[in-house]
Amino acid sequence: WKNDWLNVQSSLSSLRNSLASFPSSPLRIMRVSQLDADLLDSELFGTFKEQLWLLFSPQIKQTFEPELLAILHFIYRLTVLESGATYGAQLQNLKYRNEKQHWGGLQSITKDSPLTTFQKFAYIAMTVGGQYIWIRISRLVIAQGWSELSEDDPRNIFWKVLQKVENIYKTVSLLNFLIFLYDGKYSTLTDRILSIRLVYARRIMNRQVSFEFLNRQLVWHAFTEFLLFIMPLINLRKLKNLLKRKLLPESYFRSNLLDFLPTHICAICHENQSASNASAVISSKVHNPYETNCGHKYCYFCIKTKLLQEGGTWQCLRCGAEVKEIKR
């Protein structure tokens, strides 16, 4: 049997090599997980940027914004060199793999090929360096006003080329995104150029779905909507005065009456101003006087405002009687 085993080794070797050319079941990675990873990266970077921006004056931020952003982008993308994934991808249980090594029947194998050194550094160069160069060139063109020069000027021609390149990039990025929605492989144009694909870091995971946070958010949202609806319908001032009349003794209200004021003074104006102000008596004179059903006079604006605020009835500041009507 040993001789037979040795004789079939060449056939087995050729069979193993031909397995890669056979089609296999496609590897399905949730598109929403890949998009969430990009969104998390953007939000985390925005948080780091806010903290960094607190350290510099507005002049420095305006002058060196591209350089500061490039340094921050470089620090943030260093995780790709170490672990082959960004922070957002790690939070979504994703990592990059070298898709060039997973063609044909090797697409769904459990062992993923790591990124090469060239792919890692090229990824950082394109995401960090490419963005920095583009921002710097755009700011230079805008600051120098190249778009306003004559059409024969080389600088104006360069500006037009930049505009065309930008439009082409946006169009190609849109096409790439549409293809991504179809096959779920490369979410960005950089990933497609470098043949790096986000796959699951751990293929088998127990997903523990908890709706506790979602339920709590829904309850608070409904409660907030209810408060926003009910608060305009409640007269807080009237409710406050009602509670004061129910809870406080009569002696409290009698001690706070303003029956000592002269008749030509509006008690409401006097109450709204500081009692210690010497000019309060002069500025508290009754203007356009109206008389209440208890026989005291107030400014029309003051008494009308009080009645509207209190819901049609109000307690007189001079005698404590309930005011329901006013007349000139």
C-alpha positions in Angstrom: 0.0 0.0 0.0 3.0 2.3 0.5 3.9 2.1 -3.2 0.3 2.9 -4.1 0.3 5.9 -1.8 3.4 7.3 -3.3 2.1 6.8 -6.8 -1.0 8.9 -6.1 0.9 11.8 -4.5 1.3 13.7 -7.8 -2.4 13.3 -8.6 -3.4 14.6 -5.1 -1.1 17.6 -5.4 -2.6 18.6 -8.8 -6.1 18.1 -7.3 -5.3 20.4 -4.4 -4.0 23.1 -6.7 -7.1 22.8 -8.8 -9.5 23.3 -5.9 -8.8 27.1 -5.9 -10.3 27.3 -9.4 -13.6 25.7 -8.3 -16.4 28.1 -7.4 -17.3 28.3 -3.7 -20.1 29.8 -1.7 -19.6 33.6 -1.5 -18.6 35.2 1.8 -21.4 37.4 3.0 -20.5 40.3 5.3 -23.4 42.5 6.5 -23.3 45.8 4.7 -24.8 47.6 7.6 -21.8 46.5 9.8 -19.3 47.9 7.3 -21.2 51.2 7.0 -21.5 51.4 10.8 -17.8 50.9 11.1 -17.2 53.9 8.8 -19.7 55.9 10.8 -18.0 55.0 14.1 -14.6 56.0 12.7 -16.0 59.4 11.7 -17.6 60.0 15.1 -14.5 58.9 17.0 -12.3 61.1 14.8 -14.7 64.0 15.4 -14.4 63.5 19.2 -10.6 63.5 19.0 -10.7 66.6 16.8 -12.9 68.5 19.3 -10.4 67.7 22.1 -7.5 68.7 19.9 -9.1 72.0 18.8 -9.4 73.1 22.5 -5.6 73.3 22.7 -5.0 75.9 19.9 -6.1 79.4 19.2 -8.4 80.2 16.3 -5.5 81.7 14.3 -3.4 78.5 14.6 -6.3 76.3 13.7 -7.1 78.4 10.6 -3.5 78.4 9.4 -2.5 74.8 10.2 -5.8 73.0 10.0 -4.7 70.6 7.2 -1.5 69.7 9.0 -3.3 69.1 12.3 -5.9 67.0 10.7 -3.3 65.0 8.8 -1.4 64.2 12.1 -4.6 63.2 13.8 -5.6 61.0 10.9 -2.2 59.4 10.9 -2.4 58.6 14.6 -5.9 57.3 14.2 -5.0 55.0 11.3 -2.0 53.5 13.0 -4.3 50.7 14.2 -4.3 49.3 10.7 -0.6 48.7 10.9 -0.9 46.9 14.2 -4.2 45.0 14.0 -5.3 45.3 10.4 -8.5 47.2 11.3 -9.6 50.6 12.4 -11.3 51.3 15.8 -14.7 51.4 14.2 -14.1 48.1 12.4 -13.0 46.4 15.6 -16.1 47.5 17.4 -18.1 45.9 14.6 -16.1 42.6 14.8 -14.5 43.4 11.5 -10.9 43.4 10.1 -9.2 43.8 6.8 -7.9 40.9 4.8 -5.9 40.6 1.6 -8.6 39.7 -1.0 -6.0 38.9 -3.6 -5.2 35.7 -1.8 -8.9 34.7 -1.6 -9.9 34.3 -5.2 -12.0 31.5 -6.6 -12.6 28.6 -4.2 -10.6 30.3 -1.4 -13.1 33.0 -0.8 -14.9 31.4 2.1 -12.1 29.6 3.9 -11.9 30.2 7.6 -8.3 31.4 7.7 -8.0 35.0 6.4 -4.8 36.2 4.7 -3.4 39.3 6.5 -2.6 42.5 4.8 0.8 42.9 3.2 3.1 45.6 4.4 2.6 47.5 1.1 -1.2 47.4 1.5 -1.0 48.8 5.1 1.3 51.7 4.2 -0.5 52.4 0.9 -3.8 52.5 2.9 -2.4 55.1 5.3 -0.8 57.1 2.4 -4.0 57.2 0.4 -6.3 58.0 3.4 -4.0 60.5 5.1 -1.5 61.8 2.6 -4.0 62.0 -0.3 -6.5 63.9 1.7 -3.9 66.3 3.0 -2.5 67.0 -0.4 -5.9 67.6 -1.9 -6.9 70.0 0.9 -3.7 72.0 0.6 -3.9 72.3 -3.1 -7.6 73.4 -2.9 -6.9 76.0 -0.3 -4.0 77.4 -2.3 -6.1 77.6 -5.5 -8.9 79.4 -3.7 -6.6 81.7 -1.8 -4.8 82.8 -4.9 -8.0 83.2 -6.9 -6.9 81.0 -9.8 -10.5 80.5 -10.9 -10.8 84.3 -11.6 -7.8 84.5 -13.9 -8.0 84.5 -17.7 -8.8 81.3 -19.5 -5.4 81.2 -21.2 -3.6 81.4 -17.9 -2.0 78.0 -16.9 -3.2 78.5 -13.3 -6.8 78.8 -14.5 -6.4 75.7 -16.6 -5.0 73.9 -13.6 -8.1 74.9 -11.6 -10.4 73.5 -14.3 -8.4 70.2 -14.2 -8.9 70.1 -10.5 -12.6 70.5 -10.8 -12.8 67.8 -13.4 -10.7 65.4 -11.3 -13.0 66.1 -8.3 -16.1 65.4 -10.4 -14.6 62.2 -11.7 -13.7 61.1 -8.2 -17.2 61.7 -6.9 -18.7 59.8 -9.8 -16.4 56.9 -9.4 -17.0 56.8 -5.6 -20.8 56.8 -6.3 -20.4 53.9 -8.7 -18.2 52.0 -6.2 -20.8 52.5 -3.5 -23.6 51.2 -5.7 -21.5 48.1 -6.5 -20.9 47.7 -2.8 -24.6 47.7 -2.1 -24.9 44.9 -4.7 -22.0 42.6 -3.7 -21.1 43.9 -0.2 -17.3 43.8 -0.8 -15.6 47.2 -0.9 -17.3 50.0 0.9 -14.7 52.7 -0.2 -12.8 53.3 -3.4 -9.5 52.9 -1.5 -10.4 49.4 -0.4 -11.2 48.4 -4.0 -8.0 49.8 -5.4 -5.8 48.0 -2.7 -8.0 44.8 -2.8 -8.5 44.9 1.0 -11.9 43.8 2.3 -13.6 43.9 5.6 -14.4 40.5 6.9 -15.5 39.2 10.3 -12.7 38.9 12.8 -14.5 36.0 14.5 -16.8 34.1 12.3 -18.8 32.4 15.1 -20.2 34.7 17.8 -23.2 34.5 20.0 -25.1 37.7 19.4 -26.8 38.9 22.5 -29.5 41.3 21.5 -30.8 43.4 24.3 -33.6 45.9 23.8 -33.3 47.4 27.3 -31.6 50.6 26.0 -34.0 50.9 23.1 -37.0 50.5 25.3 -35.7 53.1 27.7 -35.1 55.5 24.9 -38.6 55.0 23.6 -40.1 55.6 27.0 -38.2 58.8 27.5 -39.0 60.0 24.0 -42.7 59.4 24.6 -42.5 61.1 28.0 -40.8 64.1 26.5 -43.4 64.3 23.8 -46.1 64.2 26.4 -44.5 67.0 28.4 -44.0 69.2 25.4 -47.7 68.7 24.6 -49.1 69.2 28.1 -46.9 72.0 29.4 -48.5 74.8 27.2 -51.9 73.8 28.5 -51.0 74.2 32.2 -51.1 77.6 33.8 -48.2 77.3 36.1 -48.7 80.7 37.7 -52.3 80.0 38.5 -51.4 76.6 39.9 -48.7 78.1 42.0 -51.1 80.7 43.5 -53.7 78.0 44.1 -51.2 75.9 46.0 -50.1 78.9 48.0 -53.7 79.7 49.0 -54.4 76.2 50.0 -51.2 75.6 51.9 -50.3 79.0 53.4 -52.3 80.6 56.3 -54.5 83.8 55.8 -52.1 85.8 58.0 -49.4 85.4 55.3 -51.5 87.0 52.6 -52.8 89.8 55.0 -49.2 90.7 55.9 -48.3 91.0 52.2 -51.2 93.3 51.2 -50.3 96.7 49.7 -53.2 98.6 51.1 -50.9 101.2 52.5 -50.1 102.6 49.0 -51.7 105.8 47.8 -54.6 105.5 45.4 -52.6 107.0 42.5 -50.0 104.2 42.7 -50.4 101.0 40.7 -49.9 98.1 43.2 -48.8 95.8 40.4 -46.2 98.2 39.1 -45.0 98.7 42.6 -44.7 95.0 43.3 -42.8 94.4 40.1 -40.2 97.0 41.1 -37.8 97.1 44.0 -39.5 98.5 47.1 -36.2 100.0 48.2 -35.9 102.1 45.0 -36.7 105.7 45.7 -38.0 106.3 42.2 -40.4 103.3 42.3 -43.2 105.5 43.7 -42.8 108.0 40.8 -42.6 105.3 38.1 -45.5 103.3 39.6 -48.2 105.8 39.0 -51.4 104.5 37.4 -51.5 104.9 33.7 -54.8 104.5 31.9 -56.6 103.5 35.1 -59.2 100.8 35.3 -61.2 99.9 38.4 -61.7 96.4 39.7 -64.9 94.9 41.1 -63.4 95.5 44.6 -63.0 99.2 44.0 -59.2 99.6 43.5 -57.5 101.1 40.5 -54.7 99.6 38.4 -53.0 100.3 35.1 -55.1 98.7 32.3 -52.0 96.8 30.9 -51.1 95.5 34.4 -54.5 94.3 35.4 -55.4 92.9 32.0 -52.1 91.0 31.9 -52.7 89.5 35.4 -56.2 88.4 34.5 -55.0 86.7 31.3 -52.1 85.0 33.2 -54.4 83.8 36.1 -57.1 82.5 33.8 -59.8 85.2 34.3 -59.6 85.7 38.1 -56.9 87.3 40.3 -56.4 88.2 43.9 -56.3 92.0 44.5 -53.0 93.1 46.0 -54.6 95.8 48.1 -57.5 93.9 49.8 -57.1 90.3 48.8 -60.5 90.1 47.2 -61.1 88.0 44.0 -61.0 90.2 40.9 -63.2 89.1 38.1 -64.2 92.3 36.3 -62.6 95.6 35.5 -64.2 98.8 34.2 -62.9 102.2 33.2 
